[in-house]
Amino acid sequence: MRRGRPGGPWGPKRGWGDAHDCGPWGHRHPPHGYWHMGRLGGFVRARLHRRLFMWFGLSILATGAVVATVMSLVGGGTWKQEGDRVRTFVGHQFEEVWDEPARRNALVESIARDLQVGVELRDTSGAVLARTKDPCRRPEFNLPVVREGVPLGTVRACYASFRPKSPLRMALPLVLSCMVLWLAAGKLARRLARPMDELVRATRELGSGRLDSRADIAPHVTGEFAVLADAFNDMAGRIEKQVADQRELLAAVSHELRTPLARLRVLTELLRDRGGNPKTLDQVDREVVELDALVGELLASSRLDFGQLTPRVLDGQTLASQALERAGLASTLLDVQAEHAGLVGDATLLGRALANLLENARKHGAGADALRLQERGEHLAFCVEDRGPGLQPGEDVRIFRPFYRKDHGTEAREAGSLGLGLALVQRIAHAHGGEVFAENRPGGGARVGFTVRKSGPPDSESRPAA
């Protein structure tokens, strides 16, 4: 009747340490692939709107690069032609006034003033004929002056040192434009991804057991997202109704079975008093006890299904002592290894879990040898050690499955083995933020237990009563 989780509640198997350890305690690891793509990659890939935002930004940069390349390829020839025309025009202007110093100097001053460039005229021997006030040390271009095929001289022009330098005048508007476009892309990405984020949230809540969760899509959202949200909400409504009907039926049937079971027990007592067959009556009593135990398990299971937990402040030592007392066992079996044994939980369900552990040890482990209570960080661990032969290979995985029984024949039936006790322990532990575990003891026997979170059930909406 036992099933466990290999390696205990929080990680791969590490061994038991000493004989009184209530279970292995490992560490959680990051999801597979997270470190391979780096922190930034994991951050971007975690949400759809971040990926859209990144792709929009890359698209803007790629578009800018393509536009610049196209303009350079298409416009390069045109700009060269325009430059040749300007050189030809300037050359003709200086050709006309080359032999008239006054007009030549006036043309130099006019070009320098109107175009904000430095101009320098040299004859064929390299002598300076005229120039602006500031010398042109590094000319950007040289323009030959020719008259009827005869070189007259050269016009040298430079403009970089005559115009104010402001690299930001061109770069800043470009950067600001890209930033504005990227911010707009971020807004658009979030708007596009918001319906999907809402659907993911609702799906996770539905998968975690909150059957009343619905996808709340804004009225302006249309298209496939709206259709998907309507389909999801309709599916969630049908699932909620179906599960609620099944739970109500289970709870009602389980509750109503208690009355005929009580009557059967009264009738068997009356038959004993009137001389009925003791062997037959003992068999009837066993069947009634088995049915009564099954009804108790179903009622506890229906409470978990409905989420009807009533968490309040409890003392773990008191819970364990009461469980031993109800099972008719000595209080000396209790071994408390926790400084602070306080917790928040449902007393009825936790009492049922401890009773099931002790009953499992009685039926399949030759009786309980110890009930240990240990403090493990944010959790408390309850474990029962028995005197039996221990677990067979693979049983630490199977014993917590519903309706698993080690013996499937009539012996199991006569022993009252239902296969629901440890499965219910697992559900109660999960409802209280804990886990179950099972392991063979180094000195013989088995150790089976569960943990609970001291601060209370993770999904409880009730406030614990002091």
N, C-alpha and C positions, 0 to 999 in steps of 0.2 A: 504493500500500500504506500510505498514511499517513492517520491520523485524529487530530485534536487536539481540545482543549477550548478554545473561544474565550476569549481573554483570559487563558490560563494557568491555573495551578492554584488560585489563591485569589481570584478576583474578576473583575470586568469588565475588558475589554481597556483597557490604559492606554498601549500603545506599548512599544517595546523599549528606549528609552533609548539606550545606545550599541551598537555593533556586537557587543560581546562579552557582552552580557547574556543569561543563560540563560533568561529568561522574565519575564513581568509578575508583579508582586506586589501584590495588592489587599488589601482589608480586609473582614472579615465584617460583616454587618449583622444587626440583631436581626430576629426573625421578623415577618412582615407583621402589622400590627394591634397589636403590643405597645405601642408608644408612644401609640397612639390611645386605648387604654382605661386608660392609666396604670399605674404600678408596682403599686399596691394591687390594681387590677382584674386585672392579669396574675398576681399572686401567688395571688389567690383562685381564679381560673379554672383555674389550673394543675393542681389536684388536686380530685377529687370530694369527699373528706371535708371540704375547706375550704368548698366551695360548700354542702354540707349543713349544716355548722356555722353558716355565715352565715345560711342560710335558717331554721334552727331559732331563731337569735337574733331575727331579724326577726319570726318567727311568735309568739315569746313577747311581744315588745313590742306587736305588733298585738293579741294576745289580751288583754293588760292594758288597752290603750286601749278595746277593745270592752266589756270587763267594766265598766270605770269609767263608760263612757257609758250602758250599760244600767242600771246601778245608779242613776245620776243621774236617768235618765228615769223609771224605774219607782218608785224610792224617794222621789223628790222630793215627790210629792203626799202620801205617807204621813207623811213627816217634818213637813210643814206642818200636817197635821191634828193630829199629836201635840203640836206646839208650841202650836196654838190651845187644845187641851185643858189644857195646863199653864198658859197665861195665864188661862184661865177659872177654874181651881182656885185659883191664887194670888190672883186678884181677889176671889173669894168669901171667902177667908181674911182678907184685909185689910178687906173690907167689914164683917165681923162685929166686928172689934176696933178699927175706925177711931176710935170715940168714947172708947175706953179707952186712954189713953197707956201705962199699964204693960204691958197685954197686947200693945199694938201694938209697943212697943219690944222686948218679949220675942220676938215673932214675927220682927222684923227680925234680931235676934241669932241666932235659931235657924236662919233661912234662910241667913244669912251664914256661920255656922259649919258647918252640915251640907253645904251645896252649894259652899262656898268661892267665894262671889261677894260683890261689893259691892252694898249695897242703900241706896237713898235715897228717903225719902218726902217729897212736896211737896203742899201744898194747892192749891186752884184758883187762888190768887193767885201761886203760885210760891214761897212761903215754905217753908223746910225744916222738917219736923216731926220727922223722925228719920233717922238714917243710921249706918252703921258707922263704925268708928274712922278708917279711911282713906277719903277722899272718892272718889266715883265721877265722875271727870272726863269720861270718854268712855263713856257708857252704850251697851251693845250693843242694848238694847231698852227701850221705855217701855210700861208697862202701866196703862191708866186704871182707876181704882176707881169703880164706879158703884153706887148703891143706889136701886132703884125708879126708874131713869131719871135720877136726879139725880147729876151728877159730884161726887165727894168729893175727888179728888186724883189723884196719879200715883205709881206705883212705878217707879223707875229702877234698872236692874240692869246691872252690868258684871262680867265674869269674866276677861277677858284679862290684866289687870294683877294679879289675885289668885292666879293659878295659875302654877306654874313653867313657863318657856318651854323647850321641848326639841324643836326641829324634827327632830332625828335620831331621836326616838323612833318616829316613823311612817315616815320616809324610809329609815332604816337597815334595818329588817326587810324592807321592800319591795325595796331594792337587793340585800340578801343573798339573798333568795328568787330574784330574777331571775338572780343570778350562779350560784347552785347549779343552777338549771334549765338555764342555758346550758352549764355545765360538764358536766352529765349529757348534754345534747344533743351536745356535742363528743365525748364517749366513744361515744355511740350512732352519731354520724356516722362516726367512724373505724372502728367495728366493721362498719357497713354497707358502707363503701367498701373495706375491706381485701381482700375477694375480688377486686374489680375491679382494684385496684392490682396484685395478684399476677398476674392474667391479663395486664395491660398489660406487666408486667415480662417475663413468659415470652414474650409475643408479640414484644417488641422483641428479646430475645435470639435467638429463632428467626429473625427477619428479618435479624439481623446475621450469621447463619451458624452459630450454636451450636445444632445440631440436637438435642443431647441435653437442651435446656432443657425443663422441664415445669412446669406450674402446680401449686403445693403449696397446696391448699386445706385449711383446718382441718377435722377430722372433724365439728364441730358445724354447719358450714355446710351448709344444705340448700336445696332449691328450684332456681331457675333458674341460680344461680351454680354449684352443684355439677354440674348437668347440662352447663353450658357448659364447666366445667373438664375433666370427663371427655371431652367431645367434642374439646376442644383437645388433651389429652394423647394421645388415640387418633390424631388427625390428625398430631401431631408424630412419634409413633412410626412411623407408616406412611411419612411423608416421610423420616425418618432411615434407615429400612431400605431404601427405594427408592434414595435417593441413595448410600448405602453400597454397595449391590449394583452400581450403575452405575460407581462409582469403582473398585471392585475389578476389574470386567470391563475397564474402560479400562486400568488399570495392568497387568493380566495380559496383555492383548492387545498393548499397546505393548512390554512387556518381551519377550514371546515373538517378536515380529516382528524383533527385532535378530538373532537367530540365522540365519534364512533370508536376511536382507539381507547378512550377512557372507559367507555361502556364495556368494551371487550375485556378490559382488565378487571372490571367489577364482576363481570359474568364468570371469569375464570376463578375468581376468589369464591364466588357462590358455589360453583361446581366442586371446588376442593372441600368446602364445608359439607357438601352432600354426598361425598364419597366418590367423586369422579376419578378417572384413571390419572394418577399423578404424572406418569410419563407423557401422556398426551397433553395434559395441562401445562407441563413445563415447556413442551414444544410450542404450544400456543403463546405462552408468555414470552418466549424468545422472539417469536415472530412479531408480537405486539411491540416489544422493546425495539426491535429493528425498525419497524415502521415509524415508531415515535421518534427515534433518532433521525430517520430520514426526513421526517416532517420538520424537525428542528433545524436540520441543515438547509432545507429548502427555504424556511422562513428567514434564516440568517442571510442566505444568498439573495433572497428577494429584497431585503433591506439594502444590501450592497448595490443591487441593480437600480433601486430607486434613489440611491444616494442619500438614504435617510440615516446618516451618521449624526450622533449627538456628542460631539467632542467636549470634554471638560477636563479639568486638571485632575490627574490621577497619580497614584504612587505605585511604581512598578513592583516594589516588594510586597505591598498589600495585595495586588492582583495575583502575584505568584502564590502567596500564602493561601489565599482563598481558593485558587485552583487546586492546590494540594489537598486542602480540607474537603472540597467537594468530591474529589476522587478517592477519598478515604486513605490518603497517604500521610506519612509522618512529616511534620514541618521541618525535621532535621535534614530532609533531602534538599532544602533550599540553600543555595550558595549565592550570596549577593556579592558581586565584585564591582560595585559602582558606588562612587561617592554621592552622586546625585541621581537618584532613581525616579525623579519626577518626570512626567510626560503629559501630553495632551492627546486624548483619544477617546474612543467609544468603549466604555467599560464592558458592555454586554458582548460586543464582538471580540474584544481582546480576551475576555474570559472564555468565550467559545473556542478561540484559537488555542489557548493554553490547555483547555480540556481535551481538545482533539489531539494535541501532541502527547499528553499523558495517556490517553486511551490507545493511541497508536503504539506507544511503548509497551502497554499492558498486553495488547493482542499479538504484537509481532516482534517484541523485543524482550520477552521474559520479564517485563516489569521495568519501571523507571529506577535508575540508579541515582540520578541527581537532576535537579532543575536549577539551571544557572542563569543569573542575570548579570550582564556586563554592559559597561558604558563604552561606546565606540564613537567618539567625536560627537556629531549631531544626532546619533542614533543610540537606541538601547537594543540589546540583543537578548532574546529569551531562547534557551536551548535545553532540550531534554536528552539526557544520556541514558541508554538502556543497557540491559545485560545480555542481549540476544547475540545471534551469530554475526550480525552486521549486514551490510548491504551487499547484494550481488553486483557484478559488473553491469553498469548501465542503469541500475535501479535508482541511483541518485538523480537521474534525469526523469525517470518514469513515475516515481511515487507521488508526485504532485499533480499527475494527470487525473481528470475526473474519471471515476469508475474503474481506475486501475486497481487490480487485486492480484496479489502474489499467487494465491491459490484460486483457481477458477472452478474448482469442483464443489461438491456438497459440503466439504469441510469449511470452506470459506463462508458459505451461506449459514451453516450452523453456528459459526463463530460471530455472525453478525457483521461480516465485512461488506461494507457498501461501496467503498472506494471514493467517498466524497470528503472525508475528514481533512486530509492534507491539502486537497484541492481548495477547500474553503479557507484553510490557513493561508495559502498563497494569496487568495483574493483579499483577505483581511489585511495581510501585510502590505500589499500594493496600495490598498485604500488608505493606509497610514504612512505612505511614503517610504516603505521599507521593502525588503526582499526575504526570500526563504533560502535555506541552505540545508544540505545533508552531507554527511561524511562518515566514514568508518573511524572509530577511535583507535589510537595506536595500541591500547591494551585489550582490545576486543569490544564488541558492541558497536552501536551506531550513535551518532549525534545528529539530531534533527532540530531545527529551530527557525526563528524568523527575527527580523529587525523592524523597528518602528522609529519614525522620526520624532524626536522629543518635542519639537515645536508644534506638532499636530499634523493632521492630514493636509496634503498640499492643496487640494481643491475645495476644502471646506469653507463654506460661506458663514458658518455659525461662529460666534465668539465663544470661547470656552468659559464655562462658569467656574468661578473660584470655589 
